Amino acid sequence: MGDFFSNLALGFGIALTPMNLGYALVGCLVGTLIGVLPGIGPIATVAMLLPITFHLEPVSGLIMLAGIFYGAQYGGSTTAILVNLPGETSSVVTCIDGHQMARQGRAGAALAIAALGSFFAGCFSTALIAMFSPPLAIVGQSFGAPEYFSLLVLGLVAAVVLAHGSVIKAIAMVVLGLLLGLVGTDGNTGAQRFSFDIIILSDGIGFVPLAVGVFGLGEIIANLMAPEQQRTIVQEKISRLWPTMQDFRQAWPAVLRGTALGSILGVLPGGGATLSSFASYVLEKKVARDPSRFGKGAIEGVAGPESANNAGAQTSFIPMLTLGIPGNAVMALMIGALTIHGIQPGPQVMTERPDLFWGMVASMWIGNLMLVIINLPLIGIWVQLLKVPYRLLNLAILLFCAIGVYTVNNSAFEIMLTALFGVLGYVFMKLECEPAPMLLGFILGPLMEENLRRAMRIASGDPMIFIQRPISLGLLIATVLLLLIVALPAIRSKREEAFQEN
Protein backbone atom coordinates (compact mmCIF):
# COMPACT_ATOMS: atom_id res chain seq x y z
CA MET A 1 0.00 0.00 0.00
CA GLY A 2 2.93 2.28 0.75
CA ASP A 3 4.26 1.64 -2.76
CA PHE A 4 0.86 2.55 -4.21
CA PHE A 5 0.82 5.98 -2.54
CA SER A 6 4.48 6.68 -3.34
CA ASN A 7 3.77 5.79 -6.99
CA LEU A 8 0.75 8.13 -7.00
CA ALA A 9 2.91 10.88 -5.48
CA LEU A 10 5.45 10.31 -8.28
CA GLY A 11 2.64 10.49 -10.85
CA PHE A 12 1.19 13.74 -9.51
CA GLY A 13 4.69 15.21 -9.30
CA ILE A 14 5.04 14.60 -13.06
CA ALA A 15 1.47 15.47 -14.07
CA LEU A 16 1.47 18.76 -12.10
CA THR A 17 4.52 20.23 -13.84
CA PRO A 18 3.52 23.38 -15.79
CA MET A 19 4.42 21.75 -19.13
CA ASN A 20 2.33 18.59 -18.56
CA LEU A 21 -0.58 20.62 -17.14
CA GLY A 22 -0.48 22.65 -20.35
CA TYR A 23 -0.54 19.53 -22.55
CA ALA A 24 -3.41 18.05 -20.48
CA LEU A 25 -5.37 21.30 -20.95
CA VAL A 26 -4.66 21.35 -24.71
CA GLY A 27 -5.73 17.70 -24.98
CA CYS A 28 -8.97 18.33 -23.05
CA LEU A 29 -9.82 21.45 -25.10
CA VAL A 30 -9.06 19.79 -28.45
CA GLY A 31 -10.93 16.64 -27.37
CA THR A 32 -14.00 18.68 -26.38
CA LEU A 33 -13.86 20.61 -29.67
CA ILE A 34 -13.61 17.35 -31.62
CA GLY A 35 -16.49 15.87 -29.64
CA VAL A 36 -18.59 18.95 -30.44
CA LEU A 37 -17.93 18.94 -34.19
CA PRO A 38 -19.90 16.10 -35.82
CA GLY A 39 -18.01 13.86 -38.22
CA ILE A 40 -14.50 14.25 -36.77
CA GLY A 41 -14.08 11.60 -34.09
CA PRO A 42 -11.28 11.07 -31.55
CA ILE A 43 -9.73 8.29 -33.68
CA ALA A 44 -9.24 10.69 -36.61
CA THR A 45 -7.97 13.46 -34.33
CA VAL A 46 -5.49 11.30 -32.42
CA ALA A 47 -4.27 9.94 -35.77
CA MET A 48 -3.83 13.47 -37.16
CA LEU A 49 -2.03 14.75 -34.04
CA LEU A 50 0.35 11.76 -33.76
CA PRO A 51 3.14 13.53 -35.73
CA ILE A 52 3.17 16.43 -33.22
CA THR A 53 3.78 14.10 -30.28
CA PHE A 54 7.02 12.78 -31.83
CA HIS A 55 8.65 16.09 -30.90
CA LEU A 56 7.42 15.93 -27.28
CA GLU A 57 8.53 13.92 -24.28
CA PRO A 58 6.73 10.51 -24.38
CA VAL A 59 4.75 11.22 -21.16
CA SER A 60 3.67 14.69 -22.40
CA GLY A 61 2.57 13.27 -25.76
CA LEU A 62 0.55 10.48 -24.14
CA ILE A 63 -1.07 12.89 -21.64
CA MET A 64 -2.22 15.08 -24.55
CA LEU A 65 -3.51 12.16 -26.64
CA ALA A 66 -5.35 10.67 -23.63
CA GLY A 67 -6.95 14.08 -22.95
CA ILE A 68 -8.21 14.19 -26.54
CA PHE A 69 -9.74 10.70 -26.21
CA TYR A 70 -11.70 11.20 -23.00
CA GLY A 71 -12.34 14.89 -23.75
CA ALA A 72 -14.21 13.87 -26.92
CA GLN A 73 -16.64 11.84 -24.80
CA TYR A 74 -17.54 15.04 -22.89
CA GLY A 75 -17.85 17.25 -25.99
CA GLY A 76 -20.02 14.78 -27.88
CA SER A 77 -22.83 15.19 -25.34
CA THR A 78 -23.06 18.99 -25.85
CA THR A 79 -24.16 18.80 -29.49
CA ALA A 80 -26.17 15.63 -28.92
CA ILE A 81 -28.29 17.52 -26.36
CA LEU A 82 -28.45 21.00 -27.92
CA VAL A 83 -28.38 20.23 -31.66
CA ASN A 84 -29.52 16.58 -31.88
CA LEU A 85 -26.26 15.79 -33.69
CA PRO A 86 -23.90 13.28 -32.04
CA GLY A 87 -20.42 14.78 -32.26
CA GLU A 88 -19.03 11.36 -31.37
CA THR A 89 -20.41 7.85 -32.06
CA SER A 90 -20.61 7.14 -28.32
CA SER A 91 -23.01 10.12 -28.00
CA VAL A 92 -25.59 8.71 -30.45
CA VAL A 93 -27.83 7.42 -27.67
CA THR A 94 -27.52 10.70 -25.72
CA CYS A 95 -29.45 12.39 -28.56
CA ILE A 96 -32.55 10.30 -27.87
CA ASP A 97 -33.44 11.72 -24.44
CA GLY A 98 -30.94 14.59 -24.16
CA HIS A 99 -32.39 16.57 -27.08
CA GLN A 100 -35.94 15.95 -25.88
CA MET A 101 -34.95 17.43 -22.50
CA ALA A 102 -33.49 20.46 -24.28
CA ARG A 103 -36.72 20.99 -26.24
CA GLN A 104 -38.60 20.92 -22.94
CA GLY A 105 -36.39 23.77 -21.63
CA ARG A 106 -34.22 21.42 -19.51
CA ALA A 107 -31.01 21.61 -21.58
CA GLY A 108 -29.04 22.95 -18.60
CA ALA A 109 -30.01 19.99 -16.39
CA ALA A 110 -29.14 17.51 -19.17
CA LEU A 111 -25.73 19.11 -19.79
CA ALA A 112 -24.91 19.32 -16.07
CA ILE A 113 -25.89 15.69 -15.40
CA ALA A 114 -23.85 14.58 -18.45
CA ALA A 115 -20.80 16.52 -17.19
CA LEU A 116 -21.10 15.42 -13.55
CA GLY A 117 -21.81 11.78 -14.50
CA SER A 118 -18.79 11.79 -16.82
CA PHE A 119 -16.62 13.35 -14.09
CA PHE A 120 -17.63 10.71 -11.52
CA ALA A 121 -17.16 7.86 -14.01
CA GLY A 122 -13.79 9.23 -15.16
CA CYS A 123 -12.46 9.55 -11.60
CA PHE A 124 -13.72 6.10 -10.58
CA SER A 125 -12.35 4.32 -13.66
CA THR A 126 -8.97 6.08 -13.26
CA ALA A 127 -8.86 4.71 -9.70
CA LEU A 128 -9.45 1.23 -11.19
CA ILE A 129 -6.50 1.75 -13.57
CA ALA A 130 -4.28 2.71 -10.61
CA MET A 131 -5.40 -0.29 -8.50
CA PHE A 132 -5.61 -3.12 -11.03
CA SER A 133 -2.84 -2.31 -13.51
CA PRO A 134 0.16 -3.19 -11.25
CA PRO A 135 -1.07 -6.74 -10.38
CA LEU A 136 -2.07 -7.32 -14.01
CA ALA A 137 1.39 -6.22 -15.16
CA ILE A 138 2.96 -8.72 -12.71
CA VAL A 139 0.84 -11.48 -14.30
CA GLY A 140 1.90 -10.22 -17.73
CA GLN A 141 5.58 -10.52 -16.80
CA SER A 142 5.13 -14.29 -16.34
CA PHE A 143 3.93 -14.59 -19.98
CA GLY A 144 6.22 -16.23 -22.49
CA ALA A 145 5.98 -16.19 -26.30
CA PRO A 146 3.20 -18.89 -26.47
CA GLU A 147 1.04 -17.01 -23.93
CA TYR A 148 1.48 -13.71 -25.73
CA PHE A 149 0.57 -15.26 -29.09
CA SER A 150 -2.61 -16.81 -27.63
CA LEU A 151 -3.51 -13.51 -25.91
CA LEU A 152 -3.08 -11.62 -29.21
CA VAL A 153 -5.31 -14.15 -31.01
CA LEU A 154 -7.97 -13.70 -28.30
CA GLY A 155 -7.66 -9.90 -28.64
CA LEU A 156 -8.20 -9.96 -32.40
CA VAL A 157 -11.14 -12.40 -32.17
CA ALA A 158 -12.78 -10.27 -29.44
CA ALA A 159 -12.28 -7.15 -31.59
CA VAL A 160 -14.08 -8.93 -34.44
CA VAL A 161 -16.94 -10.08 -32.21
CA LEU A 162 -17.49 -6.63 -30.69
CA ALA A 163 -17.07 -4.65 -33.93
CA HIS A 164 -20.16 -2.96 -35.38
CA GLY A 165 -21.91 -4.56 -38.34
CA SER A 166 -21.09 -7.79 -40.14
CA VAL A 167 -18.71 -10.28 -38.48
CA ILE A 168 -17.52 -11.42 -41.92
CA LYS A 169 -16.54 -7.85 -42.85
CA ALA A 170 -14.75 -7.41 -39.51
CA ILE A 171 -12.75 -10.63 -40.12
CA ALA A 172 -11.84 -9.40 -43.62
CA MET A 173 -10.62 -6.10 -42.14
CA VAL A 174 -8.47 -7.88 -39.54
CA VAL A 175 -6.91 -10.08 -42.25
CA LEU A 176 -6.23 -7.00 -44.41
CA GLY A 177 -4.55 -5.32 -41.41
CA LEU A 178 -2.41 -8.43 -40.79
CA LEU A 179 -1.31 -8.46 -44.45
CA LEU A 180 -0.45 -4.75 -44.44
CA GLY A 181 1.62 -5.33 -41.29
CA LEU A 182 3.72 -7.93 -43.19
CA VAL A 183 4.84 -5.48 -45.89
CA GLY A 184 8.60 -4.76 -45.83
CA THR A 185 11.74 -6.65 -44.87
CA ASP A 186 11.45 -9.88 -42.89
CA GLY A 187 13.48 -9.30 -39.72
CA ASN A 188 14.55 -12.97 -39.55
CA THR A 189 15.50 -13.78 -43.14
CA GLY A 190 16.08 -10.30 -44.64
CA ALA A 191 13.74 -11.17 -47.55
CA GLN A 192 11.39 -8.57 -49.05
CA ARG A 193 7.66 -9.22 -48.56
CA PHE A 194 4.85 -7.58 -50.56
CA SER A 195 7.05 -4.55 -51.34
CA PHE A 196 6.63 -4.92 -55.19
CA ASP A 197 10.28 -3.83 -55.63
CA ILE A 198 9.41 -0.33 -54.33
CA ILE A 199 12.50 0.57 -52.29
CA ILE A 200 10.59 2.94 -49.96
CA LEU A 201 8.30 0.05 -48.93
CA SER A 202 11.27 -2.09 -47.79
CA ASP A 203 10.90 -0.52 -44.32
CA GLY A 204 7.20 -1.39 -44.29
CA ILE A 205 4.09 0.77 -44.44
CA GLY A 206 4.28 3.65 -42.00
CA PHE A 207 1.85 3.65 -39.11
CA VAL A 208 1.13 7.39 -39.47
CA PRO A 209 0.13 7.39 -43.20
CA LEU A 210 -2.19 4.43 -42.59
CA ALA A 211 -3.86 5.92 -39.48
CA VAL A 212 -4.15 9.50 -40.81
CA GLY A 213 -5.32 8.30 -44.23
CA VAL A 214 -7.98 5.79 -43.20
CA PHE A 215 -9.33 7.69 -40.19
CA GLY A 216 -8.49 11.35 -40.91
CA LEU A 217 -8.83 11.72 -44.69
CA GLY A 218 -11.51 9.04 -44.93
CA GLU A 219 -13.70 11.02 -42.47
CA ILE A 220 -13.13 14.28 -44.40
CA ILE A 221 -14.07 12.73 -47.77
CA ALA A 222 -17.19 11.18 -46.21
CA ASN A 223 -18.17 14.56 -44.67
CA LEU A 224 -17.71 16.40 -47.96
CA MET A 225 -19.73 13.81 -49.88
CA ALA A 226 -22.63 13.82 -47.37
CA PRO A 227 -25.56 16.21 -47.92
CA GLU A 228 -25.94 19.19 -45.56
CA GLN A 229 -27.72 18.00 -42.44
CA GLN A 230 -30.63 19.84 -40.95
CA ARG A 231 -29.63 21.17 -37.55
CA THR A 232 -32.32 21.99 -34.98
CA ILE A 233 -30.28 24.14 -32.59
CA VAL A 234 -32.11 24.90 -29.37
CA GLN A 235 -32.43 28.69 -29.55
CA GLU A 236 -33.67 29.31 -26.00
CA LYS A 237 -31.11 30.71 -23.59
CA ILE A 238 -30.01 28.09 -21.05
CA SER A 239 -31.29 29.73 -17.89
CA ARG A 240 -31.05 26.98 -15.27
CA LEU A 241 -27.85 24.92 -15.38
CA TRP A 242 -28.12 23.07 -12.06
CA PRO A 243 -30.43 20.01 -12.00
CA THR A 244 -33.29 19.76 -9.47
CA MET A 245 -33.24 17.33 -6.52
CA GLN A 246 -35.71 15.16 -8.44
CA ASP A 247 -33.24 15.03 -11.37
CA PHE A 248 -30.44 13.98 -9.01
CA ARG A 249 -32.59 11.27 -7.40
CA GLN A 250 -33.42 9.78 -10.82
CA ALA A 251 -29.92 10.17 -12.25
CA TRP A 252 -27.53 8.89 -9.56
CA PRO A 253 -28.48 5.16 -9.77
CA ALA A 254 -28.09 5.39 -13.58
CA VAL A 255 -24.66 7.04 -13.13
CA LEU A 256 -23.53 4.20 -10.84
CA ARG A 257 -24.85 1.49 -13.20
CA GLY A 258 -23.32 3.22 -16.25
CA THR A 259 -19.95 3.61 -14.49
CA ALA A 260 -19.85 -0.07 -13.47
CA LEU A 261 -20.92 -1.33 -16.91
CA GLY A 262 -18.53 1.00 -18.79
CA SER A 263 -15.62 0.07 -16.51
CA ILE A 264 -16.10 -3.64 -17.34
CA LEU A 265 -16.77 -3.25 -21.09
CA GLY A 266 -13.87 -0.82 -21.51
CA VAL A 267 -11.34 -3.49 -20.52
CA LEU A 268 -12.60 -5.95 -23.15
CA PRO A 269 -10.80 -5.99 -26.51
CA GLY A 270 -13.01 -4.19 -29.03
CA GLY A 271 -14.95 -2.55 -26.19
CA GLY A 272 -14.61 1.06 -25.10
CA ALA A 273 -16.81 4.12 -25.10
CA THR A 274 -19.26 3.36 -27.93
CA LEU A 275 -20.18 -0.18 -26.87
CA SER A 276 -20.50 0.98 -23.23
CA SER A 277 -22.94 3.81 -24.01
CA PHE A 278 -25.18 1.60 -26.19
CA ALA A 279 -25.20 -1.19 -23.59
CA SER A 280 -25.96 1.30 -20.79
CA TYR A 281 -29.00 2.71 -22.60
CA VAL A 282 -30.37 -0.82 -23.15
CA LEU A 283 -29.79 -1.60 -19.44
CA GLU A 284 -31.53 1.61 -18.26
CA LYS A 285 -34.61 0.78 -20.35
CA LYS A 286 -34.65 -2.77 -18.95
CA VAL A 287 -34.48 -1.72 -15.27
CA ALA A 288 -36.81 1.32 -15.55
CA ARG A 289 -40.23 1.06 -13.88
CA ASP A 290 -41.73 2.97 -16.81
CA PRO A 291 -39.71 2.29 -20.01
CA SER A 292 -42.17 4.43 -22.04
CA ARG A 293 -40.50 7.56 -20.56
CA PHE A 294 -37.39 6.84 -22.63
CA GLY A 295 -37.24 8.83 -25.86
CA LYS A 296 -39.35 11.58 -24.26
CA GLY A 297 -36.72 13.21 -22.05
CA ALA A 298 -35.81 10.62 -19.35
CA ILE A 299 -32.75 11.92 -17.48
CA GLU A 300 -31.52 8.32 -16.91
CA GLY A 301 -31.15 8.07 -20.72
CA VAL A 302 -28.50 10.81 -20.49
CA ALA A 303 -26.88 9.97 -17.13
CA GLY A 304 -26.29 6.24 -17.79
CA PRO A 305 -24.76 6.35 -21.30
CA GLU A 306 -22.64 9.45 -20.57
CA SER A 307 -21.16 7.84 -17.45
CA ALA A 308 -20.64 4.55 -19.30
CA ASN A 309 -18.85 6.07 -22.28
CA ASN A 310 -16.37 7.94 -20.06
CA ALA A 311 -15.73 4.91 -17.84
CA GLY A 312 -15.29 2.70 -20.94
CA ALA A 313 -12.94 5.21 -22.57
CA GLN A 314 -10.65 5.25 -19.55
CA THR A 315 -10.58 1.59 -18.51
CA SER A 316 -9.64 0.69 -22.11
CA PHE A 317 -6.18 1.99 -21.10
CA ILE A 318 -5.72 -0.98 -18.71
CA PRO A 319 -4.87 -3.73 -21.27
CA MET A 320 -2.88 -1.23 -23.36
CA LEU A 321 -0.70 -0.04 -20.47
CA THR A 322 -0.23 -3.41 -18.72
CA LEU A 323 -0.07 -6.01 -21.51
CA GLY A 324 0.59 -3.90 -24.60
CA ILE A 325 -2.69 -5.14 -26.12
CA PRO A 326 -4.84 -2.38 -27.67
CA GLY A 327 -8.55 -2.86 -26.98
CA ASN A 328 -9.71 -0.39 -29.63
CA ALA A 329 -8.42 1.81 -32.46
CA VAL A 330 -7.43 4.75 -30.22
CA MET A 331 -5.40 2.42 -27.98
CA ALA A 332 -3.71 1.05 -31.13
CA LEU A 333 -2.74 4.62 -31.99
CA MET A 334 -1.37 5.09 -28.44
CA ILE A 335 0.77 1.96 -28.89
CA GLY A 336 1.96 3.40 -32.20
CA ALA A 337 2.99 6.60 -30.38
CA LEU A 338 4.91 4.57 -27.75
CA THR A 339 6.76 2.42 -30.29
CA ILE A 340 7.82 5.46 -32.32
CA HIS A 341 9.36 6.86 -29.11
CA GLY A 342 11.25 3.57 -28.79
CA ILE A 343 9.16 2.29 -25.85
CA GLN A 344 8.03 -1.33 -26.15
CA PRO A 345 4.44 -1.50 -24.76
CA GLY A 346 3.85 -4.26 -22.23
CA PRO A 347 4.16 -5.13 -18.55
CA GLN A 348 7.77 -3.92 -18.42
CA VAL A 349 6.63 -0.29 -18.98
CA MET A 350 5.47 -0.06 -15.35
CA THR A 351 8.84 -1.14 -13.95
CA GLU A 352 11.15 0.46 -16.53
CA ARG A 353 9.19 3.70 -17.02
CA PRO A 354 7.12 4.28 -13.84
CA ASP A 355 7.18 8.03 -14.54
CA LEU A 356 5.31 7.44 -17.82
CA PHE A 357 2.65 5.13 -16.35
CA TRP A 358 1.93 6.97 -13.09
CA GLY A 359 2.26 10.40 -14.68
CA MET A 360 -0.41 9.45 -17.20
CA VAL A 361 -2.74 7.98 -14.52
CA ALA A 362 -2.45 11.13 -12.37
CA SER A 363 -3.07 13.33 -15.43
CA MET A 364 -6.42 11.58 -15.99
CA TRP A 365 -7.77 12.79 -12.64
CA ILE A 366 -6.52 16.30 -13.40
CA GLY A 367 -7.94 16.12 -16.94
CA ASN A 368 -11.39 15.07 -15.70
CA LEU A 369 -11.45 18.05 -13.31
CA MET A 370 -10.36 20.37 -16.14
CA LEU A 371 -13.16 19.05 -18.35
CA VAL A 372 -15.88 19.86 -15.82
CA ILE A 373 -14.44 23.35 -15.26
CA ILE A 374 -14.02 24.22 -18.96
CA ASN A 375 -17.09 22.48 -20.38
CA LEU A 376 -20.04 24.08 -18.64
CA PRO A 377 -18.99 27.77 -19.07
CA LEU A 378 -18.02 27.25 -22.75
CA ILE A 379 -21.28 25.67 -23.95
CA GLY A 380 -22.29 28.84 -25.85
CA ILE A 381 -18.95 28.97 -27.70
CA TRP A 382 -19.17 25.30 -28.72
CA VAL A 383 -22.64 25.81 -30.21
CA GLN A 384 -21.42 28.86 -32.19
CA LEU A 385 -18.60 26.72 -33.63
CA LEU A 386 -21.18 24.49 -35.30
CA LYS A 387 -21.97 27.38 -37.65
CA VAL A 388 -18.49 27.23 -39.26
CA PRO A 389 -18.93 25.85 -42.83
CA TYR A 390 -17.59 22.32 -43.20
CA ARG A 391 -15.77 23.11 -46.45
CA LEU A 392 -13.51 25.59 -44.58
CA LEU A 393 -13.04 23.35 -41.56
CA ASN A 394 -12.13 20.30 -43.63
CA LEU A 395 -9.67 22.26 -45.80
CA ALA A 396 -7.78 23.38 -42.68
CA ILE A 397 -7.74 19.80 -41.32
CA LEU A 398 -6.51 18.45 -44.69
CA LEU A 399 -3.60 20.91 -44.73
CA PHE A 400 -2.77 20.05 -41.12
CA CYS A 401 -2.76 16.30 -41.95
CA ALA A 402 -0.39 16.76 -44.92
CA ILE A 403 2.09 18.86 -42.89
CA GLY A 404 1.95 16.39 -39.99
CA VAL A 405 2.59 13.31 -42.15
CA TYR A 406 5.44 15.02 -44.05
CA THR A 407 7.28 16.13 -40.89
CA VAL A 408 7.59 12.55 -39.55
CA ASN A 409 10.11 11.35 -42.18
CA ASN A 410 10.24 14.34 -44.59
CA SER A 411 8.82 12.00 -47.22
CA ALA A 412 6.54 13.10 -50.08
CA PHE A 413 5.84 9.39 -50.80
CA GLU A 414 4.16 9.07 -47.39
CA ILE A 415 1.77 11.92 -48.29
CA MET A 416 0.79 10.02 -51.47
CA LEU A 417 0.37 6.86 -49.38
CA THR A 418 -1.85 8.81 -46.95
CA ALA A 419 -4.01 10.03 -49.85
CA LEU A 420 -4.33 6.43 -51.11
CA PHE A 421 -5.39 5.21 -47.64
CA GLY A 422 -7.81 8.17 -47.42
CA VAL A 423 -9.64 6.95 -50.54
CA LEU A 424 -9.53 3.42 -49.12
CA GLY A 425 -11.02 4.70 -45.84
CA TYR A 426 -13.91 6.31 -47.72
CA VAL A 427 -14.50 3.06 -49.66
CA PHE A 428 -14.62 1.17 -46.35
CA MET A 429 -17.30 3.58 -45.08
CA LYS A 430 -19.40 3.15 -48.21
CA LEU A 431 -19.11 -0.65 -47.89
CA GLU A 432 -19.98 -0.37 -44.15
CA CYS A 433 -16.67 -1.97 -43.18
CA GLU A 434 -15.44 -0.67 -39.82
CA PRO A 435 -11.72 0.20 -40.23
CA ALA A 436 -10.81 -0.17 -36.51
CA PRO A 437 -10.25 -3.99 -36.71
CA MET A 438 -7.85 -3.37 -39.63
CA LEU A 439 -5.75 -1.00 -37.50
CA LEU A 440 -5.69 -3.58 -34.67
CA GLY A 441 -4.57 -6.24 -37.15
CA PHE A 442 -1.85 -3.92 -38.49
CA ILE A 443 -0.48 -3.21 -34.98
CA LEU A 444 -0.83 -6.74 -33.59
CA GLY A 445 0.22 -8.64 -36.76
CA PRO A 446 3.99 -8.16 -36.43
CA LEU A 447 3.76 -8.89 -32.66
CA MET A 448 1.84 -12.11 -33.36
CA GLU A 449 4.37 -13.21 -35.98
CA GLU A 450 7.30 -12.44 -33.67
CA ASN A 451 5.81 -14.43 -30.77
CA LEU A 452 4.71 -17.31 -33.02
CA ARG A 453 8.25 -17.69 -34.39
CA ARG A 454 9.79 -17.38 -30.92
CA ALA A 455 7.41 -20.03 -29.52
CA MET A 456 8.14 -22.41 -32.40
CA ARG A 457 11.89 -21.99 -31.89
CA ILE A 458 11.51 -22.79 -28.16
CA ALA A 459 9.47 -25.94 -29.02
CA SER A 460 11.72 -26.98 -31.95
CA GLY A 461 8.79 -26.56 -34.35
CA ASP A 462 6.21 -28.43 -32.25
CA PRO A 463 2.88 -26.50 -32.31
CA MET A 464 1.68 -28.47 -29.24
CA ILE A 465 3.50 -25.91 -27.05
CA PHE A 466 0.43 -23.65 -27.29
CA ILE A 467 -1.73 -26.40 -25.73
CA GLN A 468 0.83 -27.72 -23.23
CA ARG A 469 1.21 -24.33 -21.47
CA PRO A 470 -1.82 -23.87 -19.13
CA ILE A 471 -2.26 -20.07 -19.58
CA SER A 472 -1.90 -20.35 -23.36
CA LEU A 473 -4.42 -23.21 -23.44
CA GLY A 474 -6.89 -21.21 -21.31
CA LEU A 475 -6.65 -18.21 -23.64
CA LEU A 476 -7.17 -20.39 -26.73
CA ILE A 477 -10.21 -22.08 -25.13
CA ALA A 478 -11.64 -18.60 -24.38
CA THR A 479 -11.08 -17.68 -28.04
CA VAL A 480 -12.92 -20.79 -29.30
CA LEU A 481 -15.80 -20.20 -26.82
CA LEU A 482 -16.11 -16.60 -28.02
CA LEU A 483 -16.36 -17.78 -31.64
CA LEU A 484 -18.96 -20.43 -30.73
CA ILE A 485 -21.04 -17.94 -28.72
CA VAL A 486 -21.15 -15.37 -31.52
CA ALA A 487 -22.10 -18.11 -33.99
CA LEU A 488 -25.32 -18.88 -32.05
CA PRO A 489 -28.32 -17.39 -33.90
CA ALA A 490 -29.88 -15.91 -30.72
CA ILE A 491 -26.65 -14.15 -29.73
CA ARG A 492 -26.10 -12.91 -33.30
CA SER A 493 -29.53 -11.30 -33.46
CA LYS A 494 -29.09 -9.73 -29.99
CA ARG A 495 -25.72 -8.32 -31.07
CA GLU A 496 -27.25 -6.72 -34.16
CA GLU A 497 -30.11 -5.33 -32.06
CA ALA A 498 -27.67 -3.77 -29.54
CA PHE A 499 -25.89 -1.83 -32.25
CA GLN A 500 -29.18 -0.63 -33.77
CA GLU A 501 -30.64 0.69 -30.51
CA ASN A 502 -30.26 4.26 -31.79
SULBELBEL-V484262 format. One line per field, one symbol per residue. ss: DSSP state (@ for helix, = for strand, . for the rest). Layout:
ss = ???
This chain:
ss = .@@@@@@@@@@@@@@..@@@@@@@@@@@@@@@@@@@.....@@@@@@@@@@@@....@@@@@@@@@@@@@@@@@@@@@@@@@......@@@@@@@@@@@@@@@...@@@@@@@@@@@@@@@@@@@@@@@@@@@@@@@@@@@...@@@@@@@@@@@@@@@@@@....@@@@@@@@@@@@@@@@.==......==.....@@@@@...@@@@@@@@@@@@@@@@@@@...................@@@@@@@@@@@@@@@@@@@@@@@.....@@@@@@@@@@@@@@@...@@@......@@@@@@@@@@@@@@@@.@@@@@@@.....@@@@@@@@@@@@.......@@@@@.@@@@@@@@@@@@@@@@@@@@@@@@.@@@@@@@....@@@@@@@@@@@@@@@@@@@@..@@@@@@@@@@@@@@@@@@@.....@@@@@@@@@@@@@@@@@@@@@@@......@@@@.@@@@@@@@@@@@@@@@@@.@@@@@@@@@@@...
